Amino acid sequence: METKRYPKDGSFTILWTPSKCIHAGICVKTLSQVYNPKDRPWIKPKNANQEELIKQIDNCPSGALGYEIKGNSTSK
């Protein structure tokens, strides 16, 4: 399973595993300024603060989204 990385500020990184994604759209609905499937890259972590990102990632139903804080990864 390939996981893609989208860094923010050098200490926080969003992790996305496409093969786990069920395209529920919760990420897009919750933080449309961060997640836009029509853009490249489609994830722009700089557009939200870390707390908002963590809250949204924790609500990903498939576990396709996770995050890493200074080397400590968290995903479902």
Wavefront OBJ file of the C-alpha trace (Angstrom):
o trace
v 0.000 0.000 0.000
v 1.479 3.280 -1.108
v 0.956 6.218 1.239
v 1.308 9.759 -0.036
v 2.635 12.510 2.200
v 1.505 16.143 2.365
v 3.718 18.140 4.768
v 2.760 21.272 6.713
v 5.278 23.502 8.496
v 7.913 20.777 8.764
v 6.417 19.177 11.870
v 3.012 17.919 10.682
v 2.259 15.719 7.664
v -1.037 14.413 6.314
v -0.771 10.786 5.189
v -3.132 9.487 2.498
v -3.397 5.847 1.405
v -5.426 5.875 -1.841
v -6.115 2.129 -1.779
v -8.041 2.536 1.516
v -10.089 5.534 0.347
v -13.828 4.872 -0.110
v -14.482 8.416 -1.405
v -17.024 9.194 1.310
v -16.237 12.885 0.786
v -16.192 13.795 4.454
v -12.767 15.400 4.088
v -13.950 17.586 1.197
v -17.187 18.546 2.967
v -15.442 19.322 6.255
v -12.361 21.202 5.008
v -12.913 22.161 1.373
v -10.083 24.695 1.607
v -7.685 21.773 2.262
v -9.164 18.922 0.195
v -10.079 19.611 -3.425
v -9.971 16.573 -5.746
v -9.847 18.829 -8.831
v -6.600 20.540 -7.724
v -3.049 19.202 -7.844
v -1.920 18.534 -5.249
v -5.426 17.820 -4.049
v -4.464 18.110 -0.363
v -3.179 21.501 0.837
v -2.520 21.237 4.600
v -1.328 24.856 4.825
v -4.968 25.979 4.443
v -6.000 24.877 7.961
v -4.450 24.734 11.394
v -3.154 21.498 12.892
v -6.084 21.131 15.294
v -8.634 21.393 12.440
v -6.678 18.870 10.370
v -6.430 16.331 13.199
v -10.143 16.626 13.989
v -11.067 16.027 10.343
v -8.568 13.187 9.832
v -9.893 11.427 12.940
v -13.328 11.399 11.262
v -12.168 9.659 8.071
v -14.414 6.555 7.909
v -12.039 4.398 5.870
v -8.778 5.202 7.642
v -7.282 6.395 4.350
v -6.169 9.611 6.051
v -3.687 9.718 8.878
v -1.118 12.147 10.161
v 2.399 12.293 11.461
v 3.720 14.732 14.029
v 7.532 14.856 14.110
v 7.885 11.179 13.201
v 4.955 9.800 15.186
v 2.350 8.533 12.730
v -1.307 8.031 13.548
v -3.706 6.290 11.215
v -6.554 3.796 11.490
l 1 2 3 4 5 6 7 8 9 10 11 12 13 14 15 16 17 18 19 20 21 22 23 24 25 26 27 28 29 30 31 32 33 34 35 36 37 38 39 40 41 42 43 44 45 46 47 48 49 50 51 52 53 54 55 56 57 58 59 60 61 62 63 64 65 66 67 68 69 70 71 72 73 74 75 76
